[in-house]
């Protein structure tokens, strides 16, 4: 067992304690970025001037009328930028654009004494536009050959041989939507400038260092003139990894030019129309199985909808390609990736970071193919699991693949799956207009940043003369419980009660060069750094304690606030020892550092070991579908998830529950719609408020929701044997979608395979069950559908209703000149 993963006796990690700020959250006392405005004197407020076109050239900009509006102080334009007019790390995101690239793109910003004055001022700004042709959908981008960035490819084995020798070959096409982050706190920044010109920014950001970098290059100053603090976020989910930087830069620029604090906080509609979302994808695929249902080959092309600029689209696509296998061994595989460039918001990181999109493709394939193979989807999935000695398509050995099977078997047992399947069959046979479905899906998710350099972290630990401890680390808190875990790590390492340790806000002038709190790596990286800093302090204290207790420093132990020896015959209180060390001029603070070992990755050939480990999990979901409307309810969910040796079980259970519900929202409810018409409103986001964008609520929660953490799952080489929990559980929600597919198929004859759109809204489910009904009502002896049969509804032009066809049928059609 490694020193990093080994736990002492009676550790604080592993204890079920509430979130460190839970009481502040529920009482309304927790402060967020925009709350600080009320504590700041003479604040100016920023408001954008948003373009009403999806794509247009700015031919004229007249700001003078805005200055005539009472309360307007200044209008910020490109002419005011002293540094680089760009808000992105790829230098393809002008902060003040001369060419509008999406509907709602901000062309300038108005500063006012009040938010209302700034809003009225924005309406007074006169802008001339020359509309240009626009691409709104990913299909339009594919047809126009509109792509950006790298085109990665993952390949292994002999793809042609895999298909040539297969018993069954199917092909299909699948397009699925993105997702709005809809964090409770919208993007917010508050910038101040002191008497020396030092810029201090309070920002709701997952990546303070990158916010610092972008602000510095916009202002044309070195990074040491900019400090960024993140007190806490009211949710992030990846939407605040890259997107906050430009808003912070606007606030900082305004503060520099006016000498007054500037607050920028987006309304919900502004946030939804201006900020990026989860990438929607289009997938084309062909898959081969042998007689027993084992996957022999997969050939696929994944096209992500990147929006107008690159943002994080390249690493998101790379992770999608690296997760298309999910938990399944695919000996022969070729997956090509490309990024569509469209005139929409620049899509960005979202919980799972491309992993869910890649995994959804293989889960959709198995769900569609299982009935055609005549195999129970549960059995088809389990027989294709990874086994010992096998590697991913990109060359990384799969460690602990047996954990998928362990989770799977536990859910089968505790969820009473087989007995419930029999009951569902009985129910479906006796209920003509209501059907139920039960599906199980696994998760295998790689943990670490795609970009190897990001796999590092720092921390600062201060031990004061009275024995109290203050820690600062590079991670940000967005409600996920990272700070809670870091307090537990520090208390465990120092051997002091949890009440001894406090935590300071994340700041770039305390811990520099931090990575984003993302990729589910926050606890791994920052926990390693906190532990390292604490151990440095302990090593110095061991010398002091050894002299005082008359033992070798190696025999000193720190337990529950007492400093004792191996034999425990004598002890001294922690605070007394610390005070003594101070008077002996012993350093009582330390800067900790951690870098993830064992990673190597060649992005040019998409090969290596980019992940420290894999997280595993399994979910079973039972649903009930109404045959008249497609409406459904989730009756029961059973989950077993692998978080290693949990650092904080209460936090981890909450993360699993929340991720599952958010994943279910993406897959079944949250339907982003852009105007694809040729009207002047083309490119406008139609779902730009809670009234038009359906979020999961209490009514969508499972009636029975059982979540268990996998036991005896120690992860050697990770902080105190734990594993990441932020992103992996989101993919457990695939089981909801697959259960809906099975319930819809139950409206047809046995063996019916239905296509199911994503998100699987009630409307989509209704079309799927109508497809099942048609297959039963109008099939001839060869299984072909007769569109004229009673009860058969003609295909809808907007429905993704392409039937899966066996390889032999495709070949026959090709020989006869068919499509």
N, C-alpha and C positions, 0 to 999 in steps of 0.2 A: 504494500500500500504506500502510495507516495506521501510525502510530507504535506503537500498541498491538500490532499483529500482526507488525511487522517484526522479524526475527531478526538478531543480529550474526553475524559469522563465528565458526565453531567454538563454537556455543552448548552449554551443558550440557543445556538442554531438547532433547528428541529422542534423547538417548542411552538405550540399554537398560541401566537400572540396576535392581537389586532393590528391593523395598519397604524403606523406611527402617528398619522394625522387624522385618524378616523373621527375622533371627537371634534376636531376643528371642522372637518367636512360637514358633519351632520348638524352642527350648531351654527354654521355659516361664518365661523371666525377665521377659516383658512383664507389667506390672501392669495390672489392671483395677480398677474401683471396689470390688468386694467384697474384693479382695486387700488393700486399705488398712485393712480392719478389724483385721487382725493387728498393724498398726503403730499402732493407736489404743488408748489406755488407757480402761478402764471403760465399754466400749460396751454399750448396751442393744439388744435385738433386738425387732423389731416383727413381729407375726403378725396376719393379718386374721380377723375373724369373718364368714364368708361365708353368705349367705342360701340356703336350699334351695328357693327358689321363683323362677319366671320373673317373676312380678309379684305384689307383695304390699305391704300397708301394715304398717309396724312399729307395733304397738300397745303394746308393752312392752319395756323394755331394762333388765335388772338386771345390773350389773357387779360388785357386791359379792362374789359367789361366786368370781370370778376372783382377787380380791385375797387370798383365803385359800389360793391355790395357792402353794407355796414358790417363790420366785424371781420372782414377778410383782411389778412395781413400780408400774405404772399402766395404766389403760385409757383410751384416748383416745376421746371422743365429741364430738358437735356442741356440747355445752355448753363444751368447752374451746377453741373457736375464737375468738380475739380479733378477727379480721377478718371476711372473707367466707367463708362455708361453701360454697365452690365451687372445683372444680379445672379448669374449662374456660374458654376465651376467649369462649364464647357465653353464659356464665352459666346453663347448663342441666345442669350436672353436679355436684350436691351431693357434697361430699367425704364427708360423713356423711349418708346419705339417710334420710328418714323414709318414703319409698316405694321399695321394692326394684324395680328395673327389669330385672334379668336374673338368671338362675340363677348364683349365685356372687358377687353384688354384696356388697362389704364394707360392713357397717353400723357397725363400730367396729374399733379396732386395740388389741391388747394388747402392752405393753412388758414384757420380762422380762430377767433377768440372763443367761439363755441362750435360744437359739432354742427349745429343748425346753420350757423353763418358759413361754415366751410361747405356744407351741402348746397346751400343756395348759391354760393360762389361757383361751385362746380357746374351748376346749371347755366350760369352766365358765360362760362368759357365758350368761345366760338371755335369750332373745329371743322375744317373742310376735308372730306374724304373722297378718294377715287376708288370705288369698289372694284375688287379683283376676283377672279374665279376662286372658288373655295372647295375644299375636300372635307367632308364632314364624317363620313362613315369609314370604317376600316376596309369594307369592300370597295368603296370608291378609290381608296388609296391603292389597293392591290391592282385594280383595273388601270389606274393611272401610273402605275410603277413609281409611286411616291414613297420613298423609303429614306431613312436616315441612320447614321451610326453603323456599327459593326454588324456583320452577318455570321454569327457563330454557328458551329456545327459540332454535334456529338455523334461519334460513330464507333461501332465495335462489331467484330465478327464479319460474316459474309452475308450481307442482306439479301442478295439474289438467291443464294443457296437456301436461306431460311424460308423464302417464299416458295421456291421450286419444290421443296420436299414436304410442304405442309398439306395436311388433310383439309383444312378449312382456311379460307382467306376472305376477309371482309374489308370494305372500305367505307369511308364516311367523311362528313364535313361537319364542323361544329363551331359555332360562334357564340361567345358568352360575354356578358357585360362586365363593366367595371363596378366600382363601389365608391360612394361618397364617405369620407371619414366621419363626418358629422360629430366631431368632438363637441362636448358641451361648451367649451371655451373657444371662440373663434380666434383667428390670428390677431395677436396684439403685441405692440412694442411701445416702450416709453423711453425716449432718449434725452439725456441731459449733458450739458457741457460745463466743465468747471472753469475756474479763472485761468488755468494753464492750457486750456483747449483740449483737455482730456475728455474723451467721449465715454459716457457710461450709459449702457443700454440694458434695460429690463426687457427681456424677450421671452415669449412663450415658444421656446425652441428646444428640439431634441438634440441639436448639435451646436452648442454655444461657440465652439472654436471656429466652425465654418461660418457662422453668423459674423463672428469677429473678422474673419478673413475677407468676406464679401464687403462688409462695411468699410474696412480699411482700404480696399482697392477702389471703392466708389469715391471715398473721400480723398484718396491719393496720399494716405499717411501710412506709416508702419503700424504693425499690429500692436505694438506696445502703447499706442495712443488710444486704443479702443479696449474697453472692458465690457464683457457681456455677462449678465447674471440671469439665471433661470431659477426663480423661487420655487415654482411648481407649475404644472400644466393641468388644465381641466380636460385631459385627454389629448392624445397625439396620434397613435396608431400608425405612425409613419408619415402622416400628413405634415408634420412639423420637423421633418428631418432636413429637407432642402428648401421648402417653400417659405419659411419665415425670413430668410435672409434679405430679400428685396424690400420687404415691409420695414425691417429694422434699418435698412439703408436709407429709406425715405425719411423715417423719423430722425435719424442721425444727421442727414443732410439738412433737414429743416432746422434742427437745433443748432447746427454749426452756422447756418446763414442768418438766423434770427437772434441767436444768443439766448433763446428761451427753450424750455422743455417742450418736446413735441410728442403727442400721443397719437398712435395710429391703431385703431381697433375696427376690424371689419364687422359689418352687420352680417347676419346669417346669409342673406341673399348675395351680398358681395363675396362672402367667403366661398359660397358654392359656385358662383359664376367665375371667380378669378383664380381659385386654387385648384391644383391637380388632384386626381383621384386614382383609385386602383386601375391598372391597365386592363381594358377589355382585350380579348384575344380572338383570333380566328385560327382554326386548326383544320388541316386536311391530313388524313391518315389512312394507312393500310396496315392490317394486322393479320398475322398467320398463327394458327393453332395446330397442334398435332391431334391425334385421335382421342387422347385422354384429356384434352383441354389445356395442355401446357402451351404457353406463349412461345412461339418459335422465332418470330420476327416482328418488328415494328418499324415502319417508315412514315415519318410525319414532318410536316412543316408548320411551325408556329409563327404567327404574325401578331405582334403586340401593337396596340394602338397607342403610340407614344404621344400623340398630340403635337403641338407646334414646335417644341424644342426637346432636346435629349434628356435633360434633367438626370434621373437615375434609370432611364429606360434600358441602357445596355446591361448593367448588372442585374436588373430585374429579369430581363430576358435570359441571361446566362443562368440564373438560378432556376428559372422555369425549365430550361433544357436539362439541368442537373437533377430535376425532381420529377421528370415525366415517368420515371420508373416506379415512383413511390416505393412500395414494399415488395416489388415483384422482380424476379429474375427474368431478364429479357436477353437471351444470348446473342441475337443478331439485331442490331438497332442502328438507325440513322435518323437523326432529328436535325432539321435545319431551322434556323431562327432568323427573323428579320423584324425591323421596327418600322411601322407605318408612320408617315408624317401627315398629320391632318390639321385642320384649322379648328382645334379645340384646346381647352386648357392643357398645359403640359402635364401629362400623367406622371405619377411619382410613386414613392414608397407607400406601401400599405401592408399592414400586418401579414406576414408570410412572404412578402417581397418577391413575387413571381412563383414561389413554390406552390401555392394553391392553384395557380393557373396551369402549371405543368402537370400536377397531380390530378387535377380535374379531368384532363384529357384521357389519361389511362383509366380512371374510374368510370368515365362515360363509356369508353370502349368496352370495358368488361360488363357494365350494366346492359349495354345494348346487345352484346354478343352472347351472353349467357343463355338466354332463351333459345337462340338459334342453334346453340351447341347442345341444347337439351340438358344443361347442367345447372343445378342450383347455384345462384350467384354467390352464396356463402362458400360453397365448396370450390367454385371456380377461383375465387380469390385466394383461399387458403392453400390450394395446391400449387399456386404460383409464387408463394413466399420465398424470399431469399433463404439460403441455407449457409452453413459454415463453409468458409473458403471461397465464397463468391464475391465478386467485386461489382461496383456500379459501372455503368457505361462509360464514365469518365475516368475509371481506373482506381477508385478508392476502395480498399477492402471494407466490407460491411462487418463491423464488429458487433457482437451481441445480436445477431439476427434472430436468435431464439426468443428474444424478448417480445417480438411480434406475436409469435405463437403462444407465449405465456399469457400475454394480454388477451389474445383471441380466445384461448381456452377458458380464461377466467370469466370473460363476458358471456361465453356460451353457457357456463355453469351458473353463475350468479344471476344472469338475465333469463335463465330458463328458456333459452331460445328455441330449442327443438319442440318443446311442448307448446309454446306460444305459436310457432309456425303452424302446427296442426290445428290449433284453435282458430287461427286466421283463415285457414282453408275452409273450415266448417262455417265460419262467419260469412265468408265471401260466397259460398255456395247457397246460402239462404237469404242473402240480401242483394236484391237486384240493383238497387240504386245507390248503395253505399259499399265501398270496398276498403279493405285494410292492406297495408304492406309492412314488411319488416325487413330491414337491410342491415348488414354489418360491413364496415369499411375500416381498413387499417391506416396508420400514418407512420412514415419513416421520414424524418426531417433533419437535414444537416445543420449543425450549429457552428457558426463562425461567419465573419464577413467574407464576401466574395473577394474583396480587395484585401490582400494579406496585411498590408501596412496598418489597416484599421484595427487589427487584433492586438491592441496594446491599451494600457490604461494607467492612470496615476491617481494617487491619493495623498492627502496630508493629514497626519494624525498629531494632535497636540494633547499632551498630558500636562495639566496644570499642577501647581504646587500642592493644591489641596486634594489631588488625586482624581479630580474630575477630568473627563476626556471629551475632546471635540474632534470630529472627523469631517473632512471635506473630500469628496471624490469627484471624478469626472463625469459620472452618470447623472442623468436628469430624472426627476420624478414626475410621472404623468398619471399617477393614480395606480400604477401597477405594483407598488410595494417595494421598489428597489431600495429606497431609503430604509425601510423596515429591515430588510435583509442585511444591509450594510451595518446597521446598528447591532444586529445579532452576530455578525461575523466579527466585529471589533470586540464586543463583549466576550465572545468565546475565546478569541485569541489572547486577549489580555487577562482572561480569568477573573473578570469583574462582573457585578450585577448589571443588568441591562440599564437600570436607572442611572448608572454612573456615566453613561455615554450619551452625548447629544450630537446633532448633525447640523452643519452649516449649509446654506444654499450653494448651489453649483455656480462657480465663478471662474472666468478665464484667467484672472490674476492670482488665483490660488492654485489651481491645477491647470497647466497649459497643455496645448496640443492634444486635446481630448478627442476621442472618437465619438460618433453619434451614439446615443442610446437607442440602439436598433439591433436588428439581426438576432434578437433574443439573447444577446451577449452581455447585457448590462451587469448581471450578477456574477457571471464568470470572470469578466475582465476587471470590473471595479472591486469585486470581492477579493480577487487575487492581489490587487494593489493595496487594499485596506489591510489585508492579512500581512503582507510584506512590510508595510509601515509599522504595524503593531509589533511585529517580530523584531524589528530593528530596535525599538524602544525596550522591549523585553530583554534583549541581549545585554543592553547596558545595565538594566535594573538587576539582572542576574548577578552581575559582578558585585553590586552594592549589597544585595541580599546574601550572597555567599560569604562576604566578609562579616556581615552582621550575625548571621546564623552559624558561622564556623563550618561551612560545608563547601564542597566544590560547586561552582556556579551551575554545572550540569545537573546537580541534584536539587536545584531549587524548583519549586512548583508554584504556579499562580492559580488559585482555585477559589471561586466565590468571594472575591475581595480579600482573601487572605494569602499571604506569601509564606509558604511552608517548605519543608524538605521532603525527600522521598519517604523517609520513615514517619514524617508527620509529628515528631516529638516536640517541635517548637515552631511558632509562627509569629508573624508580625502583620498588622493590618496594611492593606495596599496603600492607603493614604499616608500612613506613617513612613513607609519605605520611600514613596515618591518624594515626600518632603525632605527626607534625609538625603536622597539623591540630588535634590536641588542644591542643598548646602554643600554638597561635594562637587558641585559644578558639573553634573552629568547632564548631557543633552536629553531633554524630555520630549522632543518632537522628532518626526521623521517624515520624509517624502517617500512614499512607496511606489513601486512600479511592477507591472506585470505584462508579460507578452506570452501569447499562446504558442506553445511549442508544437512542433511536428507538422506544420502546415507547409505545403508547397503546391503551387498552381501555375500552370502555363495557359493563360487565357487565349493565346494565339492558336493553340490546338485543343483547347478545352480538355485538358488532361492533368491529373494530379490528385492530391488529397487536400481539398480546400476546407474540409470540415474537421473540427476537433473530435466530434462524435455525432451519433445520430440519436434523436429522441424518438421514442416509439409510443404508439397508443392505438386503441381500438374503441369504436363506438357502435352500438346497436340502437336503431331508432325504429319505433313503430308509429305509423300514421294512419289516419282515417280520412278518406276522400269522399265528398259528396258528388254523385254522378250528374246532378242537374247543373251545378255551378262551378265545379272544380275546387270549391273551398275545402280546406283541410284543417285538421288539428293534429298536433303531435301528442300522442298518447303516453309514450314512455321513452326514456333515453337511459341507456346503461353505458358507462364509460370506465375504462381502466387506462390510466396514462402513466408513462414513465418519466419521472422527474429526478431520477437518481435517489440519493438520500436528501429528502427535502430540507432546504434551509429554513423554511417557514410554511408549514403545512396549511395553515389557514389562508395565507396569501395564495399559495399554489392552487388550492381547491377553487378559490375565487377566480383565479386566472383561467383555469380550465373551463369553468362554467361560463365566464364572460366571453372567452374566445369561441366556444362552441356556439353561443347565441349569435355572436357577430358573424360567424361563418354561415350560420343558417339564414341570417338576414341577407347576406350577399347572394346566396344560392336560391333563395325562395321569395324574397320580398322586394329588395332594393333595386328598383328599375330606373336607371338613368336614361333619360330620353333627350336627345338633341333634335332640333328642328332640321329635318333633311329635305324640306321642300325648297322650291325656287322662289319663295316669297322673300321680301326684304328681311324677315326675321330668321332667315336661314342661318344655322349654326348656333342659335340661341338655346341655352339649356332650359328645357321646359320644366324640369323637376328641380326647382331651385328654392324649395322651402319644405318644412315639415308637412305642409298641407298637401303637397304633391309627391313627396318622396317618402315611401312607407318604410318606417324603421321597426325593428322588433320591439315589442312591448310585453307587458305581463300576459296579455292574451295569447301571445305566441309561445310562451314558456311551456315546456313539457309538463303534463299533469303529474308524471312521476319522473324524477331527475336524480339518478344514482351516479355519483362520481367517486371513484376510488383511485388512490395513487398506488402504483405498482410497488410492492414491498421487496426487500432484499435486492435492490437495484443500484448498489453503490457504483459510482462512476469514478474510477481511479484517474488521477490527473486533473480533476476539476475541484474547485474550492469546496472543501468539506464533503466531497463525494456527491455533490448535487448536479442537477442538469437544468438546462433552460426550460422555461415554461411559457414565455410570452406568446410566441407564434404557433408552435406545433399543434396545440389543441384546436385551432381554428379549422384545420382540415378534417377534424372528426365530424364536422357537419356534412361531409359528403354522404354520410349515412342517411340524413334527412332526405336529400334529393333522390338517392337510390330507392328509399322506401316509397317515395311518391311515385317513382317510375313503376315500381312493382304494383302499387295499388292501382295506378292507371291501367297497367297491362291486364289486371284482373278483370276489367270490364270486357275483355276479349277472351278468346279460347286459350287453353293451355299452350304455352310456347310462344305467345305473342311478344314481340319486341317492339317497343315504342320509342320514338325520339322524344326528348324532353328539353325544351328551351331552358336557358339559364339567364336570368332568374326564373325559377319554376313558380311563377305567380299562379293564383287560381285560374286565370285565363289560360296560361300555358298548360297547366295540368288538365284543363277541360279539353284543349285541343289534343293532348296526348291520349286521354281516355276515349275521345271520339275516334282517334286513329285506331285504337284497340277495338272499338265497337265495329268500325268498318271492316277490319280484318276478319271479324267473326261473321258479319252479315253478308259480305260480298266476296268471299274467297272461293275460287274454283278448286278443283281437285289438285291443281298444281300450286295452290297457295297464292294465286294472283288475285288482286282486288278488282272487282267489277264496280266501277264508279256509278253505274246505273242501278245497283241493287238497292232494295228498300232499306232505308235507314242509313245509307252511306252518304257522307257529306263530302263534296268535292274539296280537293286540296285548296288551302288558302294561300294566296300569293305571298304573304308575309311569313308563313309558317316554315320553319326548317323541318320539312317533312320528307326528306330524302330517305327511301327505304334502304336498309342494309341488304346487300346482295351477295350470295355466295360467289366464290371465284369462278366456278363453272358457269354460272349464269352470265357473269360479266364477259367471259370468254366467248360464250355463244352469241351474245349481243354484238360483240366486236366483230365476229366472223360474218354476221348478217348485216353489218353496217349500222347497227343501232347506236344510240348515244351512250 
